[in-house]
């Protein structure tokens, strides 16, 4: 079994957004990927809470670290529900999906 010791890399999201928001069209592109970023954030949080590395998750899922890296990268590709279920199980979580009606305007 892989070493399950996990040391998160420090990341200041507020600083990242402040810097990135200076780029042209950043806000529009960022907003269009809101759901993907939210999912990626939840995945990273779940993996951190489980104290797992990408290698450890990959081993539990029967895949490679690079596949986990791509899976956790928002906006790069759209994983299947089956893959998300495997990821959730690997980090000790259940996957929940729900449809939310649009807000009336």
MIDOSE-1310 file (N, C-alpha, C; in nm, 2 decimals, decimal comma, always signed):
residues 105
xxxx	+0,08/-0,12/+0,00/+0,00/+0,00/+0,00/+0,09/+0,12/+0,00; +0,05/+0,23/-0,06/+0,12/+0,35/-0,07/+0,13/+0,42/+0,06; +0,23/+0,50/+0,08/+0,24/+0,59/+0,20/+0,13/+0,69/+0,20; +0,05/+0,68/+0,31/-0,07/+0,77/+0,32/-0,04/+0,90/+0,39
xxxx	+0,09/+0,93/+0,41/+0,12/+1,06/+0,47/+0,10/+1,17/+0,37; +0,03/+1,28/+0,41/+0,00/+1,38/+0,31/+0,03/+1,52/+0,37; +0,11/+1,59/+0,30/+0,15/+1,73/+0,34/+0,10/+1,82/+0,23; -0,01/+1,90/+0,26/-0,07/+1,99/+0,16/+0,03/+2,10/+0,12
xxxx	+0,02/+2,13/-0,01/+0,10/+2,25/-0,06/+0,03/+2,37/-0,03; +0,09/+2,47/+0,04/+0,02/+2,60/+0,07/-0,03/+2,66/-0,06; -0,15/+2,71/-0,05/-0,21/+2,78/-0,17/-0,30/+2,89/-0,12; -0,27/+3,01/-0,15/-0,36/+3,12/-0,11/-0,45/+3,16/-0,23
xxxx	-0,57/+3,11/-0,23/-0,66/+3,12/-0,34/-0,70/+3,27/-0,36; -0,71/+3,35/-0,26/-0,74/+3,49/-0,27/-0,63/+3,56/-0,35; -0,51/+3,53/-0,31/-0,39/+3,59/-0,39/-0,39/+3,55/-0,53; -0,42/+3,42/-0,56/-0,43/+3,37/-0,69/-0,53/+3,45/-0,77
xxxx	-0,65/+3,46/-0,71/-0,76/+3,53/-0,78/-0,73/+3,68/-0,81; -0,67/+3,74/-0,71/-0,63/+3,88/-0,73/-0,53/+3,90/-0,84; -0,44/+3,81/-0,85/-0,34/+3,82/-0,96/-0,40/+3,78/-1,10; -0,48/+3,67/-1,10/-0,54/+3,62/-1,22/-0,64/+3,72/-1,28
xxxx	-0,71/+3,79/-1,19/-0,82/+3,87/-1,23/-0,77/+3,99/-1,31; -0,64/+4,02/-1,31/-0,59/+4,13/-1,39/-0,57/+4,09/-1,54; -0,59/+3,96/-1,57/-0,58/+3,91/-1,71/-0,71/+3,94/-1,78; -0,70/+3,98/-1,91/-0,82/+4,01/-1,99/-0,91/+3,88/-2,00
xxxx	-1,04/+3,90/-1,99/-1,14/+3,79/-2,00/-1,13/+3,68/-1,89; -1,05/+3,71/-1,78/-1,04/+3,61/-1,68/-1,17/+3,58/-1,61; -1,24/+3,69/-1,57/-1,37/+3,68/-1,49/-1,47/+3,60/-1,57; -1,49/+3,62/-1,70/-1,58/+3,55/-1,78/-1,55/+3,40/-1,79
xxxx	-1,42/+3,37/-1,81/-1,38/+3,23/-1,82/-1,39/+3,16/-1,69; -1,35/+3,23/-1,58/-1,36/+3,17/-1,45/-1,50/+3,14/-1,41; -1,59/+3,24/-1,43/-1,73/+3,22/-1,40/-1,79/+3,10/-1,48; -1,75/+3,08/-1,60/-1,80/+2,97/-1,68/-1,76/+2,84/-1,63
xxxx	-1,66/+2,83/-1,55/-1,61/+2,70/-1,50/-1,64/+2,69/-1,35; -1,74/+2,77/-1,30/-1,77/+2,77/-1,15/-1,80/+2,63/-1,10; -1,88/+2,55/-1,17/-1,92/+2,42/-1,12/-1,79/+2,33/-1,12; -1,71/+2,33/-1,22/-1,59/+2,25/-1,23/-1,50/+2,28/-1,12
xxxx	-1,48/+2,42/-1,09/-1,39/+2,46/-0,98/-1,45/+2,41/-0,84; -1,58/+2,42/-0,83/-1,64/+2,38/-0,70/-1,61/+2,23/-0,68; -1,63/+2,15/-0,78/-1,61/+2,00/-0,77/-1,47/+1,97/-0,74; -1,38/+2,04/-0,82/-1,23/+2,02/-0,79/-1,20/+2,05/-0,65
xxxx	-1,25/+2,16/-0,60/-1,22/+2,20/-0,46/-1,27/+2,10/-0,36; -1,39/+2,05/-0,39/-1,44/+1,94/-0,30/-1,36/+1,82/-0,30; -1,31/+1,78/-0,42/-1,23/+1,66/-0,43/-1,10/+1,68/-0,36; -1,03/+1,80/-0,37/-0,91/+1,82/-0,31/-0,93/+1,83/-0,15
xxxx	-1,04/+1,88/-0,11/-1,07/+1,89/+0,03/-1,09/+1,75/+0,09; -1,16/+1,67/+0,02/-1,19/+1,53/+0,06/-1,06/+1,45/+0,07; -0,97/+1,47/-0,03/-0,84/+1,39/-0,03/-0,76/+1,44/+0,09; -0,76/+1,57/+0,11/-0,68/+1,62/+0,22/-0,73/+1,57/+0,36
xxxx	-0,86/+1,57/+0,37/-0,92/+1,52/+0,50/-0,89/+1,37/+0,52; -0,88/+1,30/+0,41/-0,85/+1,16/+0,42/-0,70/+1,14/+0,44; -0,62/+1,25/+0,43/-0,48/+1,24/+0,45/-0,41/+1,16/+0,34; -0,46/+1,17/+0,22/-0,41/+1,08/+0,11/-0,33/+1,17/+0,01
xxxx	-0,24/+1,10/-0,06/-0,17/+1,16/-0,17/-0,24/+1,12/-0,30; -0,21/+1,18/-0,41/-0,26/+1,14/-0,54/-0,22/+1,00/-0,57; -0,10/+0,96/-0,53/-0,05/+0,82/-0,55/-0,14/+0,72/-0,48; -0,18/+0,75/-0,35/-0,26/+0,66/-0,27/-0,40/+0,65/-0,33
xxxx	-0,46/+0,76/-0,38/-0,59/+0,76/-0,44/-0,58/+0,68/-0,57; -0,48/+0,70/-0,65/-0,46/+0,62/-0,77/-0,45/+0,48/-0,75; -0,38/+0,44/-0,64/-0,36/+0,30/-0,61/-0,50/+0,23/-0,57; -0,58/+0,30/-0,49/-0,71/+0,25/-0,45/-0,80/+0,24/-0,57
xxxx	-0,79/+0,34/-0,67/-0,88/+0,34/-0,78/-0,83/+0,25/-0,90; -0,71/+0,20/-0,89/-0,65/+0,12/-0,99/-0,61/+0,20/-1,11; -0,56/+0,32/-1,09/-0,52/+0,40/-1,20/-0,38/+0,47/-1,17; -0,35/+0,57/-1,24/-0,22/+0,64/-1,22/-0,23/+0,77/-1,15
xxxx	-0,12/+0,82/-1,10/-0,12/+0,95/-1,03/-0,15/+1,06/-1,13; -0,10/+1,05/-1,26/-0,13/+1,15/-1,36/-0,28/+1,15/-1,39; -0,35/+1,04/-1,38/-0,49/+1,04/-1,41/-0,57/+1,11/-1,29; -0,52/+1,09/-1,17/-0,58/+1,16/-1,06/-0,55/+1,31/-1,07
xxxx	-0,43/+1,35/-1,11/-0,40/+1,49/-1,13/-0,49/+1,55/-1,23; -0,52/+1,49/-1,34/-0,61/+1,54/-1,45/-0,75/+1,55/-1,39; -0,79/+1,45/-1,31/-0,93/+1,44/-1,26/-0,95/+1,56/-1,16; -0,85/+1,60/-1,08/-0,86/+1,71/-0,99/-0,84/+1,84/-1,05
xxxx	-0,80/+1,85/-1,18/-0,78/+1,98/-1,24/-0,91/+2,03/-1,30; -0,96/+2,14/-1,25/-1,09/+2,19/-1,29/-1,08/+2,24/-1,44; -1,18/+2,20/-1,52/-1,20/+2,25/-1,65/-1,12/+2,17/-1,76; -1,04/+2,07/-1,71/-0,95/+2,00/-1,81/-1,03/+1,89/-1,88
xxxx	-1,11/+1,82/-1,81/-1,20/+1,72/-1,87/-1,32/+1,69/-1,78; -1,42/+1,63/-1,84/-1,54/+1,60/-1,76/-1,54/+1,45/-1,73; -1,52/+1,42/-1,60/-1,51/+1,28/-1,56/-1,65/+1,22/-1,56; -1,66/+1,09/-1,58/-1,79/+1,02/-1,58/-1,83/+1,00/-1,43
xxxx	-1,96/+0,98/-1,41/-2,01/+0,95/-1,28/-1,95/+0,83/-1,22; -1,92/+0,73/-1,30/-1,85/+0,61/-1,25/-1,71/+0,64/-1,19; -1,64/+0,73/-1,26/-1,51/+0,77/-1,21/-1,52/+0,85/-1,08; -1,62/+0,94/-1,08/-1,64/+1,02/-0,96/-1,68/+0,93/-0,84
xxxx	-1,76/+0,83/-0,86/-1,79/+0,74/-0,76/-1,67/+0,66/-0,71; -1,58/+0,62/-0,80/-1,46/+0,55/-0,76/-1,37/+0,65/-0,67; -1,36/+0,77/-0,72/-1,28/+0,87/-0,65/-1,33/+0,89/-0,51; -1,47/+0,91/-0,50/-1,53/+0,93/-0,37/-1,50/+0,81/-0,28
xxxx	-1,52/+0,69/-0,33/-1,50/+0,57/-0,24/-1,35/+0,57/-0,20; -1,26/+0,60/-0,29/-1,12/+0,59/-0,26/-1,08/+0,69/-0,14; -1,15/+0,80/-0,13/-1,12/+0,90/-0,03/-1,21/+0,89/+0,09; -1,29/+0,78/+0,09/-1,38/+0,76/+0,21/-1,51/+0,85/+0,21
xxxx	-1,56/+0,88/+0,09/-1,68/+0,96/+0,08/-1,79/+0,89/-0,01; -1,91/+0,94/+0,00/-2,01/+0,90/-0,09/-2,03/+1,02/-0,19; -2,07/+0,99/-0,31/-2,10/+1,09/-0,41/-2,24/+1,12/-0,41; -2,28/+1,25/-0,41/-2,41/+1,29/-0,42/-2,42/+1,39/-0,53
xxxx	-2,53/+1,37/-0,61/-2,55/+1,46/-0,73/-2,69/+1,50/-0,72; -2,72/+1,63/-0,74/-2,86/+1,68/-0,73/-2,88/+1,79/-0,84; -3,00/+1,80/-0,88/-3,04/+1,90/-0,98/-3,11/+2,01/-0,89; -3,08/+2,13/-0,92/-3,13/+2,25/-0,84/-3,21/+2,34/-0,94
xxxx	-3,33/+2,36/-0,92/-3,41/+2,45/-1,01/-3,34/+2,59/-1,02; -3,35/+2,65/-1,14/-3,30/+2,79/-1,16/-3,38/+2,88/-1,07; -3,32/+2,98/-1,02/-3,38/+3,08/-0,94/-3,47/+3,17/-1,03; -3,59/+3,20/-0,98/-3,68/+3,28/-1,06/-3,63/+3,42/-1,06
x	-3,64/+3,49/-1,17/-3,59/+3,63/-1,18/-3,70/+3,73/-1,21
